[in-house]
Amino acid sequence: MTGAIGVAVFAAIAGAALALELTARRRWHGHVPLPAVMRWLRRHPVMRWALLVAWGFVGWHFFVR
Amino acid sequence: MHRARPSHVDRSRWHERWRVVPAVAGCLAYSWWASGTSGRATVLAVACPMVLGAAVAVSSWVREDRVRRRAPRSPRAIRLGGLQRSGVLRWATLAVLLIGWELRELVGSPRIAYPTVTSLVTSMTAARAYEFVAFFVWLMVGSRLREPRTEQTAAP
């Protein structure tokens, strides 16, 4: 039962992210697309390295088993 | 009917498309191969795009930082890069929710009752087709870490 709740929460978060992105692409007021946020984050020296390390970690963690 | 000649902007978009299509095709082929590897071959298959991606991303950052330093500074700092604060807050809230729930699940046991992102993705990518898609998505996300060329550095 708790496993199903865990999966449901992750699915809800994924659904919310998709909804945010779709509303941003339809240019709803107060919504910004995720690529724009990532572009803003990349301008900061610390954040760009954090994003690069996070990307590398995700790849290593999920694909190297 | 007179057809308007493409401007230099349209021509550069066409050139961009002709660069992107083979790159995407290459990533698809590489992802298919990588999803079928095991052991040391998988380590290499993951390490190579990591190293290459990092090199490309860092060199693009250096190039664009150089251009930004030469460009005249605006008299007023633009907060959040001109993005709407509410929009950024929404994404930040979602990120906090994801990390918070992941941490909550991580401390729980057994894993089947407290699934984490890792356990969910691992069970999904057990099938080669899903691992292929996941690897390709990972490569595409990595390609977005590269800073695109601004007008000042774009090839004429």
Backbone of each chain as ProteinMPNN parsed JSONL, in Angstrom:
{"seq_chain_A": "MTGAIGVAVFAAIAGAALALELTARRRWHGHVPLPAVMRWLRRHPVMRWALLVAWGFVGWHFFVR", "coords_chain_A": {"N_chain_A": [[0.838, -1.214, 0.0], [1.876, 1.278, 0.896], [3.901, 1.409, -0.966], [2.494, 1.884, -3.326], [1.493, 4.41, -2.762], [3.855, 5.878, -2.676], [4.723, 5.668, -5.356], [2.568, 6.957, -6.55], [2.853, 9.576, -5.6], [5.277, 10.358, -6.804], [4.449, 10.171, -9.45], [2.507, 12.169, -9.471], [4.089, 14.429, -9.052], [5.611, 14.361, -11.392], [3.553, 14.716, -13.234], [2.708, 17.275, -12.495], [4.967, 18.738, -13.192], [4.955, 18.385, -15.954], [2.531, 19.671, -16.564], [3.137, 22.291, -15.746], [5.128, 22.925, -17.593], [3.719, 22.756, -20.016], [1.79, 24.774, -19.675], [3.482, 26.938, -19.502], [4.579, 26.985, -22.055], [2.35, 27.686, -23.465], [2.288, 30.233, -22.821], [1.072, 31.246, -20.493], [0.282, 33.665, -18.025], [2.757, 34.342, -15.64], [4.021, 31.909, -15.764], [6.909, 30.07, -16.49], [8.989, 28.427, -18.884], [10.801, 25.349, -18.334], [13.371, 25.042, -19.676], [14.125, 27.765, -19.865], [14.487, 28.468, -17.217], [16.62, 26.784, -16.596], [18.523, 27.888, -18.294], [18.891, 30.366, -17.066], [19.918, 29.505, -14.612], [22.315, 28.419, -15.484], [23.892, 30.602, -15.905], [25.118, 31.256, -13.584], [28.216, 30.711, -12.064], [28.66, 28.718, -10.079], [26.305, 27.237, -10.107], [26.229, 26.231, -12.733], [28.273, 24.39, -12.773], [27.297, 22.706, -10.795], [25.014, 21.716, -12.072], [26.236, 20.317, -14.175], [27.717, 18.36, -12.793], [25.603, 17.067, -11.506], [24.227, 16.027, -13.704], [26.149, 14.229, -14.703], [26.355, 12.513, -12.491], [23.756, 11.423, -12.385], [23.698, 9.952, -14.789], [25.797, 8.087, -14.33], [24.869, 6.814, -12.042], [22.409, 5.654, -12.781], [22.906, 4.106, -15.073], [25.298, 2.65, -14.942], [25.657, -0.322, -13.706]], "CA_chain_A": [[0.0, 0.0, 0.0], [2.75, 2.461, 0.938], [4.611, 1.469, -2.24], [1.616, 2.529, -4.301], [1.434, 5.836, -2.423], [5.132, 6.448, -3.103], [4.7, 5.796, -6.817], [1.555, 7.966, -6.885], [3.405, 10.916, -5.328], [6.229, 10.659, -7.876], [3.669, 10.39, -10.675], [1.86, 13.479, -9.333], [5.129, 15.447, -9.26], [5.921, 14.351, -12.828], [2.402, 15.323, -13.893], [2.732, 18.714, -12.22], [6.051, 19.315, -14.009], [4.474, 18.42, -17.339], [1.503, 20.708, -16.642], [3.83, 23.583, -15.671], [5.83, 23.154, -18.855], [2.724, 22.998, -21.064], [1.193, 26.101, -19.468], [4.508, 27.935, -19.814], [4.721, 27.046, -23.515], [1.168, 28.406, -23.954], [2.525, 31.612, -22.388], [0.189, 31.697, -19.421], [0.944, 34.664, -17.197], [3.367, 33.841, -14.406], [4.625, 30.596, -15.966], [8.117, 30.097, -17.319], [9.382, 27.057, -19.258], [11.973, 24.827, -17.626], [14.642, 25.419, -20.329], [14.473, 29.154, -19.539], [15.01, 28.452, -15.842], [17.955, 26.158, -16.665], [19.412, 28.869, -18.924], [19.203, 31.354, -16.036], [20.788, 28.851, -13.632], [23.637, 28.192, -16.098], [24.686, 31.832, -15.905], [25.857, 31.351, -12.328], [29.354, 29.779, -12.159], [28.528, 27.56, -9.188], [25.147, 26.436, -10.537], [26.493, 25.51, -13.975], [29.066, 23.216, -12.398], [26.4, 21.801, -10.063], [24.177, 21.033, -13.069], [27.075, 19.367, -14.907], [28.01, 17.234, -11.898], [24.343, 16.338, -11.294], [23.964, 15.257, -14.929], [27.083, 13.103, -14.72], [25.986, 11.591, -11.415], [22.526, 10.715, -12.791], [24.079, 8.961, -15.799], [26.591, 7.027, -13.713], [24.061, 6.113, -11.04], [21.333, 4.866, -13.364], [23.266, 3.227, -16.183], [26.425, 1.78, -14.616], [25.204, -1.241, -12.644]], "C_chain_A": [[0.866, 1.254, 0.0], [3.557, 2.574, -0.345], [3.787, 2.175, -3.286], [1.514, 4.026, -4.035], [2.7, 6.532, -2.89], [5.159, 6.684, -4.602], [3.724, 6.893, -7.236], [2.09, 9.378, -6.668], [4.391, 11.306, -6.422], [5.495, 10.944, -9.182], [3.0, 11.763, -10.646], [2.867, 14.597, -9.572], [5.488, 15.531, -10.737], [4.796, 15.01, -13.619], [2.368, 16.826, -13.705], [3.81, 19.407, -13.056], [5.621, 19.434, -15.467], [3.436, 19.531, -17.528], [2.125, 22.096, -16.616], [4.479, 23.926, -17.01], [4.835, 23.487, -19.972], [2.109, 24.387, -20.908], [2.203, 27.207, -19.783], [4.644, 28.092, -21.324], [3.505, 27.713, -24.168], [1.172, 29.856, -23.48], [1.476, 32.114, -21.407], [0.965, 32.663, -18.547], [1.496, 34.012, -15.938], [3.984, 32.462, -14.54], [5.843, 30.749, -16.86], [8.491, 28.659, -17.658], [10.663, 26.647, -18.55], [13.287, 25.154, -18.327], [15.076, 26.854, -20.017], [15.055, 29.239, -18.133], [16.418, 27.857, -15.838], [18.966, 27.123, -17.275], [19.829, 29.924, -17.908], [20.146, 30.739, -15.003], [22.207, 28.701, -14.174], [24.516, 29.439, -16.09], [25.521, 31.975, -14.627], [26.959, 30.309, -12.339], [29.181, 28.542, -11.292], [27.414, 26.644, -9.695], [25.446, 25.659, -11.808], [27.335, 24.252, -13.701], [28.206, 22.209, -11.644], [25.516, 21.028, -11.038], [24.988, 19.984, -13.824], [27.362, 18.135, -14.049], [26.757, 16.39, -11.67], [24.011, 15.471, -12.507], [24.874, 14.027, -14.997], [26.724, 12.048, -13.682], [24.763, 10.761, -11.808], [22.873, 9.619, -13.799], [24.809, 7.789, -15.181], [25.724, 6.168, -12.806], [23.043, 5.186, -11.696], [21.808, 3.846, -14.386], [24.439, 2.293, -15.882], [26.01, 0.903, -13.436], [26.079, -2.483, -12.611]], "O_chain_A": [[0.638, 2.177, -0.781], [3.875, 3.68, -0.782], [4.313, 2.98, -4.056], [1.456, 4.822, -4.972], [2.645, 7.635, -3.433], [5.562, 7.749, -5.069], [4.002, 7.664, -8.154], [1.812, 10.277, -7.462], [4.363, 12.432, -6.918], [5.871, 11.846, -9.93], [2.931, 12.444, -11.669], [2.548, 15.597, -10.216], [5.652, 16.624, -11.281], [5.047, 15.767, -14.556], [2.042, 17.569, -14.631], [3.605, 20.51, -13.563], [5.883, 20.439, -16.128], [3.461, 20.245, -18.53], [1.708, 22.981, -17.363], [4.392, 25.055, -17.493], [5.076, 24.387, -20.776], [1.927, 25.099, -21.896], [1.833, 28.276, -20.268], [4.805, 29.207, -21.821], [3.6, 28.24, -25.276], [0.219, 30.604, -23.694], [1.043, 33.264, -21.479], [2.169, 32.501, -18.352], [0.814, 33.243, -15.262], [4.427, 31.888, -13.545], [5.812, 31.467, -17.859], [8.333, 27.766, -16.826], [11.5, 27.483, -18.21], [14.251, 25.515, -17.651], [16.272, 27.127, -19.917], [15.999, 29.99, -17.888], [17.307, 28.367, -15.156], [20.117, 27.181, -16.844], [20.988, 30.337, -17.884], [21.086, 31.402, -14.564], [23.18, 28.835, -13.433], [25.734, 29.349, -16.249], [26.502, 32.718, -14.594], [26.688, 29.136, -12.595], [29.516, 27.437, -11.717], [27.564, 25.422, -9.708], [24.97, 24.534, -11.96], [27.134, 23.204, -14.313], [28.358, 21.001, -11.825], [25.291, 19.83, -10.861], [24.493, 18.887, -14.087], [27.262, 17.003, -14.523], [26.824, 15.161, -11.642], [23.573, 14.33, -12.365], [24.422, 12.925, -15.309], [26.78, 10.849, -13.952], [24.733, 9.549, -11.594], [22.398, 8.49, -13.679], [24.493, 6.633, -15.461], [25.836, 4.942, -12.804], [22.831, 4.065, -11.231], [21.167, 2.808, -14.55], [24.558, 1.242, -16.511], [26.018, 1.355, -12.291], [25.858, -3.372, -11.789]]}, "seq_chain_B": "MHRARPSHVDRSRWHERWRVVPAVAGCLAYSWWASGTSGRATVLAVACPMVLGAAVAVSSWVREDRVRRRAPRSPRAIRLGGLQRSGVLRWATLAVLLIGWELRELVGSPRIAYPTVTSLVTSMTAARAYEFVAFFVWLMVGSRLREPRTEQTAAP", "coords_chain_B": {"N_chain_B": [[3.856, 34.115, -57.861], [5.848, 36.146, -55.833], [8.615, 34.89, -54.138], [9.907, 35.401, -50.99], [13.326, 36.049, -50.29], [15.338, 34.041, -48.18], [16.36, 35.37, -45.047], [19.53, 36.163, -43.458], [19.289, 35.153, -40.967], [17.382, 33.108, -41.219], [18.853, 31.425, -42.855], [20.94, 30.671, -41.2], [19.49, 29.226, -39.375], [18.719, 27.032, -40.901], [21.267, 25.911, -41.351], [21.854, 25.247, -38.736], [19.923, 23.295, -38.3], [20.808, 21.261, -40.051], [23.091, 20.571, -38.739], [22.14, 19.628, -36.368], [20.442, 17.411, -36.91], [22.102, 15.125, -37.832], [23.553, 14.879, -35.45], [21.629, 14.195, -33.537], [20.776, 11.793, -34.643], [23.141, 10.334, -34.399], [23.316, 10.242, -31.603], [21.064, 8.7, -31.039], [21.795, 6.246, -32.205], [24.087, 5.693, -30.695], [22.962, 5.515, -28.146], [21.363, 3.257, -28.446], [23.322, 1.301, -28.82], [24.722, 1.552, -26.376], [22.786, 0.805, -24.523], [22.748, -1.878, -24.8], [25.053, -2.86, -23.748], [27.266, -4.326, -21.226], [28.857, -4.644, -18.016], [32.296, -3.709, -18.149], [32.157, -2.453, -20.592], [29.838, -0.939, -20.399], [30.59, 0.922, -18.505], [32.489, 2.348, -19.971], [30.832, 3.221, -22.022], [29.199, 5.031, -20.743], [31.019, 6.765, -19.555], [32.415, 7.993, -21.689], [30.568, 9.846, -23.127], [30.158, 11.469, -20.914], [32.651, 12.674, -20.406], [33.153, 13.902, -22.874], [30.864, 15.536, -23.095], [31.221, 17.189, -20.86], [33.56, 18.519, -21.622], [32.713, 19.899, -23.948], [30.662, 21.479, -22.887], [32.024, 23.067, -20.939], [33.86, 24.445, -22.548], [32.098, 25.96, -24.078], [30.979, 27.576, -22.122], [33.204, 29.106, -21.352], [33.707, 30.458, -23.735], [31.307, 31.973, -24.072], [31.288, 33.472, -21.726], [33.443, 35.108, -22.151], [32.457, 36.666, -24.254], [30.32, 37.937, -22.967], [31.688, 39.47, -21.113], [32.868, 41.345, -22.723], [30.689, 42.654, -23.748], [28.604, 45.606, -23.427], [27.628, 46.566, -20.165], [24.398, 46.429, -18.669], [22.768, 49.208, -17.097], [21.257, 48.508, -14.918], [20.888, 45.708, -12.839], [19.395, 42.731, -13.967], [16.873, 41.033, -12.444], [16.592, 37.566, -11.752], [17.205, 36.906, -14.349], [15.348, 38.159, -15.976], [13.16, 36.566, -15.878], [9.835, 35.632, -14.794], [9.026, 35.983, -11.409], [7.143, 34.411, -10.055], [6.901, 32.203, -11.719], [9.46, 31.026, -11.561], [9.445, 30.409, -8.872], [7.463, 28.442, -8.774], [8.669, 26.271, -10.114], [10.812, 25.897, -8.377], [9.477, 25.11, -6.064], [8.415, 22.674, -6.871], [10.8, 21.258, -7.264], [11.767, 21.178, -4.641], [9.749, 19.654, -3.451], [10.112, 17.224, -4.812], [12.737, 16.489, -4.042], [12.41, 16.399, -1.27], [10.439, 14.351, -0.959], [11.847, 12.211, -2.057], [13.966, 11.966, -0.223], [12.495, 11.241, 2.013], [11.542, 8.745, 1.224], [13.945, 7.433, 0.908], [14.918, 6.955, 3.482], [13.211, 5.056, 4.339], [12.262, 1.557, 4.641], [11.196, -1.76, 3.673], [12.584, -1.414, 0.294], [10.631, -1.909, -1.627], [8.297, -1.061, -0.475], [8.872, 1.549, -0.055], [9.486, 3.188, -2.512], [12.109, 4.653, -4.416], [13.347, 7.214, -6.663], [15.488, 6.062, -7.967], [15.018, 3.262, -7.633], [12.638, 2.993, -9.021], [13.327, 3.858, -11.628], [15.318, 1.988, -12.202], [13.862, -0.429, -12.236], [12.252, 0.127, -14.4], [14.068, 0.459, -16.514], [15.025, -2.062, -16.884], [14.234, -3.405, -19.107], [15.508, -3.382, -22.402], [14.58, -1.559, -24.326], [13.427, 0.54, -22.869], [15.656, 1.365, -21.454], [17.22, 2.284, -23.513], [15.709, 4.522, -24.376], [15.827, 6.059, -22.037], [18.6, 6.512, -21.862], [19.052, 7.97, -24.176], [17.507, 10.253, -23.617], [18.978, 11.188, -21.452], [21.381, 11.868, -22.724], [20.433, 13.931, -24.372], [19.604, 15.807, -22.484], [22.095, 16.394, -21.401], [23.256, 17.623, -23.6], [22.018, 20.071, -23.539], [23.353, 21.45, -21.63], [25.324, 22.801, -22.758], [26.303, 26.049, -23.607], [24.5, 27.966, -25.834], [25.567, 29.531, -28.925], [25.856, 33.038, -28.924], [24.684, 35.943, -30.767], [26.962, 37.393, -31.244], [29.015, 35.566, -31.332], [28.249, 33.738, -33.163], [28.684, 31.943, -36.223], [29.174, 33.64, -39.344]], "CA_chain_B": [[3.947, 34.849, -56.585], [7.255, 36.349, -55.52], [9.011, 34.241, -52.888], [10.912, 36.214, -50.293], [14.598, 35.357, -50.066], [15.563, 33.855, -46.729], [17.332, 36.285, -44.45], [20.709, 35.446, -42.943], [18.856, 34.433, -39.767], [16.77, 31.856, -41.67], [19.9, 30.541, -43.396], [21.681, 30.088, -40.072], [18.627, 28.202, -38.763], [18.848, 25.841, -41.73], [22.567, 25.301, -41.058], [21.74, 24.661, -37.401], [19.154, 22.055, -38.432], [21.648, 20.265, -40.696], [24.072, 20.09, -37.75], [21.427, 18.947, -35.275], [19.867, 16.125, -37.332], [23.06, 14.023, -37.694], [23.943, 14.715, -34.042], [20.56, 13.442, -32.874], [20.833, 10.424, -35.175], [24.294, 9.711, -33.755], [22.958, 9.972, -30.202], [20.123, 7.569, -31.045], [22.566, 5.026, -32.477], [24.96, 5.452, -29.541], [22.102, 5.089, -27.031], [20.965, 1.864, -28.692], [24.478, 0.455, -28.542], [25.035, 1.617, -24.943], [21.764, 0.089, -23.748], [22.98, -3.317, -24.941], [26.354, -3.238, -23.175], [27.281, -4.744, -19.823], [30.189, -4.672, -17.398], [33.228, -2.607, -18.427], [31.694, -1.728, -21.776], [28.86, 0.059, -19.938], [31.35, 2.001, -17.856], [33.037, 3.168, -21.063], [29.719, 3.818, -22.772], [28.692, 6.175, -19.971], [32.114, 7.704, -19.272], [32.799, 8.765, -22.884], [29.751, 11.054, -23.287], [30.339, 12.369, -19.766], [33.878, 13.45, -20.604], [32.954, 14.743, -24.055], [29.856, 16.524, -22.754], [31.817, 18.165, -19.957], [34.508, 19.335, -22.399], [31.956, 20.792, -24.825], [29.94, 22.45, -22.048], [32.958, 24.013, -20.331], [34.412, 25.334, -23.584], [31.043, 26.906, -24.467], [30.866, 28.552, -21.032], [34.358, 30.003, -21.44], [33.498, 31.309, -24.915], [30.223, 32.923, -23.86], [31.684, 34.392, -20.655], [34.322, 36.08, -22.787], [31.589, 37.575, -25.011], [29.536, 38.753, -22.019], [32.571, 40.466, -20.467], [33.131, 42.414, -23.699], [29.446, 43.375, -24.046], [28.34, 46.677, -22.453], [26.755, 46.135, -19.066], [23.181, 47.24, -18.497], [22.929, 50.012, -15.87], [20.52, 47.905, -13.803], [20.944, 44.236, -12.881], [18.079, 42.154, -14.232], [16.662, 39.955, -11.481], [16.132, 36.268, -12.26], [17.4, 36.848, -15.794], [14.153, 38.634, -16.659], [12.063, 35.596, -15.731], [8.832, 36.005, -13.8], [9.375, 35.4, -10.11], [6.183, 33.358, -9.71], [7.237, 31.023, -12.516], [10.649, 30.397, -10.984], [9.042, 29.849, -7.566], [6.723, 27.195, -9.017], [9.639, 25.205, -10.392], [11.588, 25.667, -7.152], [8.602, 24.355, -5.156], [8.369, 21.306, -7.387], [12.097, 20.645, -7.001], [11.831, 20.921, -3.197], [8.842, 18.525, -3.201], [10.738, 16.006, -5.322], [13.875, 16.13, -3.177], [11.872, 16.051, 0.048], [9.802, 13.023, -1.0], [12.919, 11.244, -2.304], [14.662, 11.753, 1.046], [11.576, 10.508, 2.886], [11.516, 7.352, 0.773], [15.282, 6.846, 1.083], [15.128, 6.483, 4.864], [12.277, 3.968, 4.62], [12.655, 0.202, 4.253], [11.985, -2.175, 2.501], [12.53, -0.547, -0.866], [9.398, -2.137, -2.366], [7.261, -0.262, 0.17], [9.313, 2.95, -0.096], [10.242, 3.306, -3.768], [12.805, 5.905, -4.703], [13.495, 7.446, -8.1], [16.437, 5.056, -8.452], [14.403, 1.926, -7.731], [11.628, 3.044, -10.083], [14.001, 3.919, -12.925], [16.012, 0.713, -12.397], [12.899, -1.459, -12.643], [11.752, 0.453, -15.75], [15.113, 0.303, -17.528], [15.439, -3.456, -17.002], [14.017, -3.717, -20.517], [16.462, -2.626, -23.218], [13.909, -0.452, -25.023], [13.293, 1.667, -21.932], [16.988, 1.868, -21.137], [17.621, 3.042, -24.702], [15.029, 5.823, -24.32], [16.362, 6.806, -20.892], [19.963, 6.925, -22.191], [18.944, 9.043, -25.169], [17.03, 11.448, -22.905], [20.116, 11.671, -20.668], [22.299, 12.534, -23.656], [19.814, 15.181, -24.826], [19.685, 16.745, -21.362], [23.498, 16.809, -21.343], [23.545, 18.539, -24.702], [21.476, 21.385, -23.197], [24.26, 22.132, -20.699], [26.185, 23.637, -23.577], [25.779, 27.396, -23.795], [24.423, 28.203, -27.28], [26.3, 30.712, -29.377], [25.086, 34.276, -29.06], [24.843, 36.549, -32.093], [28.324, 37.898, -31.422], [29.962, 34.478, -31.589], [27.725, 32.839, -34.207], [29.4, 32.029, -37.507], [28.371, 34.438, -40.313]], "C_chain_B": [[5.417, 34.944, -56.2], [7.569, 35.728, -54.158], [10.102, 35.062, -52.253], [12.169, 35.397, -50.086], [14.795, 35.174, -48.58], [16.612, 34.841, -46.223], [18.506, 35.471, -43.92], [20.346, 34.671, -41.677], [18.243, 33.096, -40.164], [17.829, 30.889, -42.157], [20.658, 29.895, -42.263], [20.823, 29.039, -39.363], [18.686, 26.909, -39.562], [20.169, 25.153, -41.45], [22.527, 24.597, -39.715], [21.006, 23.315, -37.487], [19.991, 20.96, -39.046], [22.757, 19.784, -39.784], [23.371, 19.231, -36.708], [20.968, 17.554, -35.684], [20.896, 14.987, -37.269], [23.49, 13.793, -36.248], [22.899, 13.89, -33.294], [20.568, 11.991, -33.343], [21.998, 9.66, -34.544], [24.0, 9.351, -32.313], [21.995, 8.789, -30.102], [20.884, 6.251, -31.236], [23.435, 4.671, -31.274], [24.157, 4.954, -28.356], [21.682, 3.646, -27.206], [22.119, 0.92, -28.377], [24.758, 0.393, -27.037], [24.04, 0.816, -24.112], [21.948, -1.418, -23.825], [24.283, -3.792, -24.318], [26.2, -3.705, -21.736], [28.717, -4.686, -19.326], [31.013, -3.452, -17.747], [32.789, -1.793, -19.637], [30.681, -0.654, -21.387], [29.565, 1.229, -19.284], [31.907, 2.943, -18.921], [31.941, 3.925, -21.795], [29.155, 5.042, -22.063], [29.782, 7.228, -19.789], [32.442, 8.575, -20.488], [31.899, 9.985, -23.106], [29.877, 12.008, -22.111], [31.54, 13.275, -19.986], [33.708, 14.422, -21.772], [31.971, 15.874, -23.756], [30.412, 17.604, -21.848], [32.766, 19.088, -20.725], [33.769, 20.345, -23.271], [31.26, 21.879, -24.002], [30.894, 23.502, -21.5], [33.53, 24.964, -21.381], [33.366, 26.348, -24.037], [30.857, 27.966, -23.382], [31.999, 29.58, -21.126], [34.159, 30.992, -22.584], [32.439, 32.376, -24.638], [30.533, 33.902, -22.729], [32.568, 35.497, -21.212], [33.487, 37.109, -23.546], [30.83, 38.493, -24.067], [30.411, 39.807, -21.367], [32.821, 41.637, -21.403], [31.894, 43.263, -23.954], [29.22, 44.469, -23.013], [27.34, 46.211, -21.412], [25.525, 47.025, -19.0], [23.312, 47.989, -17.17], [22.243, 49.381, -14.666], [20.59, 46.389, -13.919], [19.528, 43.691, -13.077], [17.893, 40.958, -13.316], [16.111, 38.721, -12.171], [16.264, 36.176, -13.785], [16.189, 37.307, -16.576], [12.97, 37.679, -16.552], [11.09, 36.061, -14.661], [9.084, 35.234, -12.511], [8.441, 34.247, -9.76], [6.488, 32.07, -10.469], [8.418, 30.274, -11.941], [10.297, 29.742, -9.652], [8.286, 28.534, -7.73], [7.677, 26.034, -9.264], [10.458, 24.877, -9.148], [10.777, 24.829, -6.164], [8.543, 22.899, -5.575], [9.666, 20.569, -7.098], [12.226, 20.282, -5.52], [10.94, 19.719, -2.84], [9.483, 17.211, -3.622], [11.867, 15.548, -4.406], [13.382, 15.69, -1.804], [11.257, 14.654, 0.067], [10.847, 11.938, -1.21], [13.66, 10.937, -1.002], [13.797, 10.946, 2.011], [11.553, 9.02, 2.523], [12.859, 6.659, 1.014], [15.466, 6.274, 2.481], [14.208, 5.316, 5.204], [12.805, 2.623, 4.121], [11.438, -0.733, 4.47], [11.739, -1.279, 1.284], [11.217, -0.69, -1.627], [8.246, -1.297, -1.792], [7.594, 1.231, 0.137], [10.152, 3.164, -1.36], [10.889, 4.678, -3.902], [12.869, 6.069, -6.219], [14.405, 6.385, -8.694], [15.774, 3.702, -8.634], [13.36, 1.906, -8.847], [12.292, 3.029, -11.46], [14.705, 2.6, -13.219], [15.047, -0.367, -12.857], [12.376, -1.181, -14.046], [12.796, 0.153, -16.806], [15.671, -1.111, -17.568], [15.258, -3.925, -18.44], [14.871, -2.8, -21.37], [15.821, -1.405, -23.882], [13.792, 0.775, -24.118], [14.657, 2.247, -21.573], [17.516, 2.706, -22.298], [17.008, 4.451, -24.669], [15.62, 6.684, -23.208], [17.762, 7.331, -21.194], [19.936, 8.076, -23.185], [18.491, 10.343, -24.51], [18.179, 12.057, -22.088], [21.123, 12.403, -21.554], [21.731, 13.887, -24.098], [19.848, 16.243, -23.722], [21.11, 17.272, -21.247], [23.846, 17.807, -22.435], [23.027, 19.948, -24.405], [22.343, 22.132, -22.184], [25.216, 23.047, -21.454], [25.52, 24.998, -23.751], [25.694, 27.664, -25.297], [25.155, 29.479, -27.652], [25.365, 31.91, -29.418], [25.358, 34.855, -30.436], [26.284, 36.967, -32.343], [29.302, 36.796, -31.789], [29.493, 33.543, -32.672], [28.514, 33.066, -35.485], [28.56, 32.817, -38.493], [27.733, 33.535, -41.358]], "O_chain_B": [[6.143, 33.95, -56.235], [6.893, 35.995, -53.164], [11.104, 35.384, -52.892], [12.109, 34.214, -49.752], [14.456, 36.061, -47.796], [17.614, 35.105, -46.888], [18.476, 34.241, -43.933], [20.985, 33.674, -41.342], [18.528, 32.07, -39.546], [17.738, 29.685, -41.916], [20.991, 28.712, -42.332], [21.352, 28.075, -38.811], [18.703, 25.819, -38.99], [20.205, 23.929, -41.321], [23.078, 23.508, -39.552], [21.396, 22.336, -36.851], [19.902, 19.814, -38.606], [23.318, 18.711, -40.008], [23.922, 18.242, -36.225], [21.085, 16.612, -34.901], [20.583, 13.947, -36.689], [23.761, 12.659, -35.853], [23.239, 12.999, -32.515], [20.389, 11.072, -32.545], [21.863, 8.487, -34.197], [24.386, 8.279, -31.845], [22.102, 7.972, -29.187], [20.648, 5.274, -30.525], [23.518, 3.509, -30.877], [24.609, 4.067, -27.632], [21.644, 2.886, -26.238], [21.93, -0.123, -27.751], [25.0, -0.683, -26.489], [24.415, 0.215, -23.105], [21.38, -2.159, -23.023], [24.592, -4.983, -24.35], [25.159, -3.513, -21.108], [29.664, -4.681, -20.111], [30.54, -2.318, -17.668], [33.022, -0.586, -19.699], [30.665, 0.425, -21.981], [29.189, 2.385, -19.481], [31.815, 4.165, -18.801], [32.091, 5.096, -22.142], [28.688, 5.979, -22.709], [29.516, 8.428, -19.859], [32.717, 9.766, -20.337], [32.426, 11.087, -23.263], [29.723, 13.218, -22.274], [31.464, 14.486, -19.781], [34.065, 15.597, -21.681], [32.211, 17.026, -24.117], [30.123, 18.787, -22.028], [32.772, 20.299, -20.503], [34.152, 21.513, -23.329], [31.27, 23.052, -24.375], [30.612, 24.698, -21.583], [33.667, 26.16, -21.125], [33.713, 27.487, -24.35], [30.604, 29.13, -23.693], [31.767, 30.782, -20.992], [34.402, 32.19, -22.441], [32.649, 33.551, -24.938], [30.084, 35.048, -22.77], [32.468, 36.658, -20.814], [33.779, 38.303, -23.485], [30.706, 39.69, -24.327], [29.949, 40.914, -21.091], [32.969, 42.776, -20.961], [31.999, 44.432, -24.324], [29.59, 44.305, -21.851], [26.346, 45.556, -21.725], [25.603, 48.228, -19.247], [23.9, 47.469, -16.222], [22.596, 49.676, -13.524], [20.37, 45.844, -15.001], [18.584, 44.14, -12.427], [18.646, 39.988, -13.388], [15.269, 38.818, -13.063], [15.513, 35.446, -14.431], [16.005, 36.897, -17.722], [11.895, 37.96, -17.082], [11.462, 36.787, -13.739], [9.318, 34.025, -12.512], [8.881, 33.226, -9.233], [6.348, 30.975, -9.923], [8.4, 29.047, -11.839], [10.785, 28.656, -9.337], [8.445, 27.617, -6.923], [7.516, 24.952, -8.698], [10.764, 23.713, -8.893], [11.321, 23.944, -5.504], [8.611, 21.998, -4.738], [9.648, 19.394, -6.731], [12.731, 19.212, -5.18], [11.323, 18.874, -2.031], [9.417, 16.214, -2.903], [11.948, 14.376, -4.038], [13.883, 14.715, -1.243], [11.509, 13.868, 0.979], [10.754, 10.863, -0.617], [13.947, 9.776, -0.711], [14.293, 10.082, 2.733], [11.547, 8.153, 3.397], [12.91, 5.46, 1.287], [16.096, 5.23, 2.651], [14.39, 4.658, 6.228], [13.696, 2.574, 3.273], [10.691, -0.492, 5.419], [10.796, -0.488, 1.262], [10.731, 0.278, -2.211], [7.345, -0.878, -2.518], [6.709, 2.074, 0.282], [11.373, 3.304, -1.287], [10.307, 5.707, -3.556], [12.489, 5.166, -6.965], [14.145, 5.867, -9.78], [15.944, 3.061, -9.671], [13.22, 0.9, -9.542], [11.878, 2.286, -12.349], [14.694, 2.136, -14.359], [15.364, -1.138, -13.762], [12.087, -2.109, -14.801], [12.465, -0.351, -17.879], [16.689, -1.348, -18.219], [16.033, -4.743, -18.935], [14.959, -1.6, -21.114], [16.443, -0.349, -23.986], [14.029, 1.904, -24.55], [14.805, 3.458, -21.408], [18.181, 3.72, -22.086], [17.698, 5.443, -24.905], [15.882, 7.872, -23.396], [18.089, 8.461, -20.833], [20.695, 9.037, -23.059], [19.027, 11.411, -24.806], [18.336, 13.277, -22.035], [21.654, 13.443, -21.166], [22.464, 14.872, -24.187], [20.087, 17.421, -23.987], [21.313, 18.465, -21.022], [24.636, 18.726, -22.22], [23.539, 20.92, -24.959], [22.103, 23.307, -21.907], [25.832, 23.944, -20.877], [24.32, 25.084, -24.01], [26.715, 27.598, -25.981], [25.342, 30.378, -26.832], [24.23, 31.814, -29.885], [26.171, 34.318, -31.189], [26.778, 36.914, -33.47], [30.298, 37.043, -32.469], [30.231, 32.644, -33.077], [28.947, 34.175, -35.798], [27.336, 32.682, -38.488], [27.03, 34.019, -42.246]]}, "name": "protein", "num_of_chains": 2, "seq": "MTGAIGVAVFAAIAGAALALELTARRRWHGHVPLPAVMRWLRRHPVMRWALLVAWGFVGWHFFVRMHRARPSHVDRSRWHERWRVVPAVAGCLAYSWWASGTSGRATVLAVACPMVLGAAVAVSSWVREDRVRRRAPRSPRAIRLGGLQRSGVLRWATLAVLLIGWELRELVGSPRIAYPTVTSLVTSMTAARAYEFVAFFVWLMVGSRLREPRTEQTAAP"}
